Amino acid sequence: MMREEDRKIAFQFTFDHEGGTNFLVHDRGGLTKFGICQRQYPKVDIAALTLEQAEAIYIRDYWDRCCCGELPLPLAIVVYDSAVNCGQQAAAVWLQKAINKVAGESLEVDGVIGPITLAKVEIQNPYDIASKIVSCRLQRYISLIKRDSTQRTFVLGWMQRASDLLDYI
């Protein structure tokens, strides 16, 4: 099990990139604070959300749901940040796809990080898997922009975050 200090290292990257409160015209999430958006959490008072409340949401809905505490630290950071930035399902699918690419495996890509996925992670280089996940994120950003040109306004920030993530790990 991962130590508390390791989780804080992972969380720091994401909090640094999610920033404070914003309500951007083309942001589909609506009012957002600490990366927690009104669209995803309609019953949460986003304007009054504290950092401690945001962290509790992150632990429950992103860190724990993606089994990040069972991943080696560099990979945990990437999976966690990918879940926050792009969704838990996407992060899980990308992890499984990355394992398949790195290991030449035929791991079922079902979007569930369970014992089989975790066992496959243990025998691979976590940095190789992490870089493949970041590649999946970049492809997603490009796809989003192609489908909806209003999202182009976010592309530089997304690309910088992906680059920063690779530097951070």
C-alpha positions in Angstrom: 0.0 0.0 0.0 1.2 3.5 -0.8 2.4 5.8 1.9 0.5 9.0 2.6 3.5 11.0 1.5 3.4 9.4 -1.9 -0.3 10.3 -2.4 0.5 13.9 -1.4 3.2 14.0 -4.1 0.7 12.8 -6.7 -2.0 15.2 -5.5 0.4 18.2 -5.5 0.9 18.0 -9.3 -2.9 17.9 -10.0 -3.7 20.7 -7.5 -1.0 22.9 -9.0 -2.6 22.4 -12.5 -6.3 22.6 -11.5 -5.9 26.0 -9.8 -8.5 27.9 -7.9 -12.0 28.9 -9.0 -12.9 29.5 -12.6 -16.0 29.7 -14.8 -14.8 29.7 -18.4 -17.2 30.2 -21.3 -16.2 27.1 -23.2 -15.5 24.9 -20.2 -18.2 22.2 -20.3 -17.8 21.6 -16.6 -19.3 24.9 -15.6 -18.2 26.5 -12.4 -15.0 24.7 -11.2 -12.9 25.0 -8.1 -9.8 22.9 -7.4 -10.7 20.9 -10.5 -14.1 19.9 -9.1 -16.8 21.0 -11.5 -20.5 21.7 -11.1 -21.4 19.5 -14.0 -19.8 16.4 -12.4 -20.9 17.3 -8.9 -24.3 19.1 -9.2 -25.1 18.7 -5.5 -21.9 20.2 -4.3 -21.7 23.9 -3.5 -18.6 24.5 -5.7 -18.2 28.2 -4.8 -18.0 27.2 -1.1 -15.9 24.1 -1.6 -12.8 23.9 0.6 -9.5 22.4 -0.3 -10.1 19.6 2.3 -13.5 18.8 0.7 -11.9 18.7 -2.7 -9.2 16.4 -1.5 -11.8 14.0 0.0 -13.6 13.9 -3.4 -10.3 13.3 -5.2 -9.4 10.4 -2.8 -12.8 8.7 -3.1 -13.7 9.2 -6.7 -10.3 9.3 -8.4 -7.4 8.0 -6.3 -9.3 5.0 -4.8 -11.5 4.2 -7.8 -8.4 4.0 -10.0 -6.4 1.9 -7.5 -3.7 4.5 -7.5 -2.5 3.5 -4.1 -1.5 0.1 -5.5 0.5 1.5 -8.4 4.1 2.5 -8.4 4.5 6.2 -7.7 5.3 7.5 -11.2 2.4 5.5 -12.7 0.1 6.4 -9.8 0.7 10.1 -10.5 -0.1 9.7 -14.2 -3.2 7.5 -13.8 -4.6 9.8 -11.0 -4.0 13.0 -13.0 -5.5 11.4 -16.1 -8.6 10.4 -14.2 -9.0 14.0 -12.8 -8.4 15.6 -16.2 -10.1 13.2 -18.5 -12.3 10.8 -16.4 -11.8 7.7 -14.4 -12.9 5.4 -17.2 -10.5 6.9 -19.7 -7.6 6.6 -17.2 -8.4 2.9 -16.6 -8.7 2.2 -20.3 -5.5 4.0 -21.1 -3.6 2.1 -18.4 -4.8 -1.2 -19.9 -4.0 -0.1 -23.5 -0.5 1.1 -22.3 0.2 -2.2 -20.7 -0.7 -4.0 -23.9 1.6 -1.7 -25.9 4.5 -1.9 -23.6 4.3 -5.6 -22.8 2.8 -6.9 -26.1 0.0 -8.3 -23.9 -3.5 -9.0 -24.8 -5.0 -7.7 -21.5 -8.7 -7.2 -21.8 -9.4 -3.4 -22.1 -12.5 -3.2 -19.9 -11.8 0.0 -18.0 -11.7 -1.8 -14.7 -8.4 -1.7 -12.8 -8.5 -5.0 -10.9 -6.1 -7.7 -9.8 -5.2 -8.8 -13.4 -4.3 -5.2 -14.5 -2.4 -4.6 -11.3 -0.4 -7.9 -11.7 0.5 -6.8 -15.3 1.7 -3.4 -14.0 4.1 -5.1 -11.5 6.2 -6.8 -14.2 6.6 -3.7 -16.5 8.6 -0.5 -16.4 6.1 2.1 -14.9 7.7 4.9 -16.8 7.1 3.2 -20.1 3.5 2.6 -19.2 3.1 6.2 -18.0 4.5 7.7 -21.2 2.0 5.6 -23.2 -0.9 6.9 -21.1 0.3 10.5 -21.7 0.3 9.7 -25.5 -3.3 8.6 -25.2 -4.2 11.9 -23.5 -2.6 13.9 -26.3 -4.6 11.9 -28.8 -7.8 12.6 -26.9 -7.1 16.3 -26.8 -6.6 16.3 -30.6 -9.8 14.4 -31.0 -11.8 16.8 -28.8 -10.6 19.8 -30.8 -11.5 18.1 -34.1 -15.0 17.4 -32.8 -15.6 20.8 -31.2 -13.5 23.8 -32.2 -14.5 25.8 -29.1 -12.2 23.5 -27.1 -9.2 24.8 -29.1 -8.9 27.5 -26.4 -7.7 24.9 -24.0 -5.2 23.1 -26.2 -2.0 24.9 -25.0 -2.9 24.3 -21.4 -3.6 20.7 -22.0 -0.4 20.2 -23.9 1.6 22.0 -21.2 0.1 19.9 -18.5 1.0 16.7 -20.3 4.6 17.9 -20.8 4.7 19.0 -17.1 3.4 15.6 -16.1 6.2 13.8 -17.8 8.7 16.1 -16.3 7.2 15.6 -12.8 7.5 11.9 -12.8 
